[in-house]
Amino acid sequence: MKENNLKKKSFAFAVRIVKLYQFLSIEKKEFVLSKQLLSSGTAIGSMVRESEHAESK
């Protein structure tokens, strides 16, 4: 089966976003912006996965 580069890249991006969220919330005490960044940054992976399993008529 062929490797999916988009899936790999979106996962790596999500991991970086989680680390940035941890840095912002722990070190900089920024909570509002960091939560929004976390939700939007990790949503990309779920959208990629959803598009893989999409069906058309």
C-alpha positions as CSV (number, residue, x, y, z in Angstrom):
1,M,0.0,0.0,0.0
2,K,1.2,3.5,-0.9
3,E,2.4,5.8,1.9
4,N,0.3,8.9,2.5
5,N,2.6,11.9,2.8
6,L,-0.2,14.3,3.6
7,K,-1.2,12.1,6.6
8,K,2.4,12.1,7.9
9,K,2.8,15.9,7.5
10,S,-0.5,16.7,9.1
11,F,0.4,14.4,12.1
12,A,3.8,16.1,12.5
13,F,2.2,19.5,12.3
14,A,-0.3,18.5,15.0
15,V,2.5,17.4,17.2
16,R,4.3,20.7,16.8
17,I,1.0,22.6,17.5
18,V,0.6,20.6,20.8
19,K,4.2,21.4,21.8
20,L,3.6,25.1,21.0
21,Y,0.3,25.0,23.0
22,Q,2.2,23.6,26.0
23,F,4.9,26.2,25.7
24,L,2.4,29.1,25.5
25,S,0.2,27.8,28.4
26,I,3.0,26.9,30.8
27,E,5.8,29.4,30.0
28,K,3.9,32.4,28.8
29,K,0.6,31.9,30.7
30,E,-1.4,32.5,27.5
31,F,-4.6,30.5,27.7
32,V,-7.2,31.9,25.3
33,L,-5.0,32.1,22.2
34,S,-3.3,28.9,22.9
35,K,-6.5,26.9,23.2
36,Q,-7.8,28.3,19.9
37,L,-4.5,27.5,18.2
38,L,-4.7,23.9,19.6
39,S,-8.2,23.3,18.3
40,S,-7.6,24.8,14.8
41,G,-4.1,23.2,14.4
42,T,-5.2,19.7,15.3
43,A,-8.4,19.9,13.3
44,I,-6.4,19.6,10.1
45,G,-5.6,16.0,10.8
46,S,-9.2,15.1,11.3
47,M,-10.2,16.8,8.1
48,V,-7.5,14.9,6.2
49,R,-8.7,11.6,7.6
50,E,-12.3,12.5,6.8
51,S,-11.5,13.3,3.2
52,E,-9.8,9.9,2.8
53,H,-13.0,8.1,3.7
54,A,-15.4,10.4,1.9
55,E,-17.9,8.8,-0.6
56,S,-19.5,10.5,-3.5
57,K,-22.7,9.6,-5.3
